[in-house]
């Protein structure tokens, strides 16, 4: 009886906990599909009486080049994740060699970046002097190297059996071939972790886009969402030619629709990478 009661209480508590996580997101979905009359009477409910896709149609077709923002966000995630992963592997692989000259000092140099940074003003001056202002490269190059990712990758690579690398070197392979053909396939868990962290960072980050890009054709979706949430007056002025549609369309529906469009890709990708995360994080953080 005690075990049965514990099981009931445990399942009930977990279901309630899951409900507190899932329902806010579901509420946003309901709001994004709610029309003007449905939004007024939405309240605490699990289903809309009348569903409307007008908020999505309006967001994609009318408001602030959402399609361009979507393209820029996807391009930034793809380019930034590839550059971050390449930089992490090329830095962590030599640091994983115990016979590397100056290995301790190089590792200390990487670790120091976890506690100290140059700040916003030096970063802005660096991007400006490199001529990267108002370019997409300004969104990925300054954050291409991440000390935390490098440390996690280095610790994971130190757990690999050196016999694989020694056999490849005896067969005539160089270190780059060993890295690409042997180390990378064996490091799938930690690579999945780095890919997920880097992609989520680039997908959610909007501050650098606000600082370094001025052209509307380079704005990412997250910066567009931030501008919409923080400055509704500017949005109304921008959409002055569509004044009737703005009055008819509830702004909460548009905000909810853009929110769903923003977080949708990450939610779709996360389940395929999540199974590698625990193994990659624990091995990369406990060894070395």
N, C-alpha and C positions, 0 to 999 in steps of 0.2 A: 504493500500500500504506500509506503514511503517513497519508493522509487517511482511508482506511477504518479503520485502527487507531484514529485519533483519534475518529472517529465512534462506534465501538464503546465506547471508554472513556468518551466523553462521555455517551452514552445510558445506559450502565451506572451511572455516577456519579449521574446525575439520577434514575434509577429508585430507587437506594438512598436518595437524599435524600428523594424522595417517600414511600418506604416508612417512613422514620423519622418522617414527619409524619402519615401516614394511619393507620398501625397503632395508635398509642396511642388515637386516637379510636375506631377499630374495636374495640379491646379493651374500651373503655367500653361500646360497644353490645352486645358479647357478654356482658359482665358484667350489663348491665341485663336481658337476656333469659334469663339463666341461673337455673335453679332451685337449691335447696340442694345436691343431690348434684352437679350439673353445676359449680357454683361451686368446690367442693372440688378437682375434677380439671381445672379450666380450663387452667392452665398456658399454654404458648406454642402457641397454635393459632389457626386462622383460621375455625373454624366450630363451633357447638355441636351436640352429638349430640341434645340435647333442649332445645327452645325453650320458654320460659314467659313469659307476659305478666303474671304475677301481681304483679310489682314495680310495673308501671305502673298496674294496677288498684288496687293497694293505695295507691300514692302519690296518685292522683287522688281516690279515694273515702274514704280514711281519714285520711291524715296531714295535719294542720295546714292544712286549707283550701287545698290546692294550686290548685284551680280559682279561688278568690278571688285568690290571689297572681298567677296567670296573667293574670287580668282587670286587676288593678292595674298589672302590668308593661306590658301592652299599652296601657292608658290613659295611663300615664306617658310611654311612648315616643311615642305619637301627639301628646299635648298638648305635651310638652317639645320635640319636634322642630319642630312648627309654630311655637311661640313663639320658639325659637332662630333658625329660618330667617327669620321676620319681623323680629326684632330685628337680625339680621345684615344683611339687605338694607336696612332703613331707616337703619342707621348707615353702611354701606359706600357706599351710593349717593351721599350728599352728600360724603363724603370723597374720592370719585373725581373730583370737580369741582375742576379746578386753580384756578378763580377763586373758590372758597369762602373768605370771610373767616375768618381764624384756622384755616385748614386744617392748617397745620403743628403748631400747638399741640394741636389736637384729635387728630391722628394720634399725636403724642407721648404724649398722655394714654392713648390706647388701648394703645400699645406698652408703656408702663410697667406695665400690668396683667399683661403676660407675664412679668415678672421679680419683681414684688412683689404680695403679697396681704395681706388683712387678718388672715387666720388663722381658726382654728376658733371661738375664743371670741367675737370680734365677729360672726361669722356667726350663731352660736347666739343671741346677744343680739338681733340684728336680727330674726331670724325670730320670736323670742318677743315682742318689742315690737310687731311688725306683726300679732300675733294669728294667726299661721299654724301654730302648734303643733298637731300631730295633724290636719293637713289635707293633702290631696294637692298643693295648690299649693306647699307648702313644699318639695316635691321638684323643682319645675320653675322657680319664679320666681328663686331665688338663683343659678341657673346659666343663666339665660335668655340673658345676654349673654356672649360669649366673645371675648376680644381676638384670639386667634389666628384664629378664623373670620372676624372682621371684616377683619383685615389681608389674608388670602387673598382674600376677596371683593372688597375694595377694589382690590387689584392686578389682579385679573381684569377688573373693570369699566373700569379705565383703558385696557385694550387694545381695547375696543369702538370701532368707528368712530363718531365724534360726528355723522356725517351723518344717521344714522338718527334720532337724538334731535332734531336741528335740523329735519328735515323734519316730524316729528310736532308740534313746537312751532309751526311755521309754520301747520300745519293746524288749530291751535286746541287741541291737547291740553295738559293741565297735567302737572306733573312726576310726580304719582302715576300718571296714566294712562300716561305714558311708561315708568315703572318696571314696571307690571303687564303692559302689552301689548307692549312692545318689549324692555326690558332683561331681564326674567325669561326669555322664550323663548330669547334669545340666550345666556343664562348657564346653560344646562342642565348642562354638565360640572361647573362649580364648585358649583352647587346640589346636584347629586348627591353631591359630596364632603361638603358640609356636612351633608346629610341623613344620610348613612351614618355620619359621625363622631358626630353628635348622637344618632342612634338607638342606636348601639352603646354610647355613654356611658350613656345613660339605662337601657338594658337591663341593663347589667352593674353599675351602681352600686347599692350596698346600704347604704353608711355613713350617708348622709343619712336613709334610711328608718329606720335604727336610732335616730338621734338625734331625729328630728322626729315620728315616728309611734308611737303607743302602742296604738291599737286594732288588733285582729287583722284587721278587715275592710279595713284600709288597708295591710297588709304586702305588699310586692312579693315575687315569686318568688325573687329572688336573696337577699333577707334570710332567707327561709324556708330556702333551701339552706344559707346560712352557719350559721344556728342549728342545723341538723341536723348539719352536719359538725363544728362546734366543741363542741357540748354534747349528746352522745347521752344523757346521764343525764336531762336535762330532757325530751327526746323520750319516753323510756320512761315518765317520770312522767305526761306529758301523755296518753300512750296506755295508761294503766293499765287501762282498761276493755277494751282489746284485747290483753291480755298474752299470750294463747295465740298470736294471729296474729304478734305481734312475735317470739316465740321460734321460730316455724316459718319466718319469712321472714328470709333473710340480709340484714343491714343493708347490706353492700356493694352488693347488687342494688338496694336502694332508693336509695342515694346515686347509683349510676350512672344509674338511671332518671330521677331528678330532674335530673341533669347533662345528659342528652340532651334532656329537655324544656326546659331552660333555654337551651341553645345552638342548638336546632333552628331557631327562627325567623330568627336572624341568618344561619345558614348558607344558608337558603332565599332570603333577600333579597339577600345579598351578590353572587351571580353576575349579577343584573340591573343592579347599580350599578357593579360593578368596572370595566366597560369605560370609564366616564366618569372614573374616579379619576385615572389617570395624566395625562390631558390637563388636567383641572381643577387638579391640584396644581402641575404644572410651570408652566402659564400664570400661575396665581395667585401663585406664589412668585418667578418670575424677572422679571416686568415691574413697572413702577412705580418 
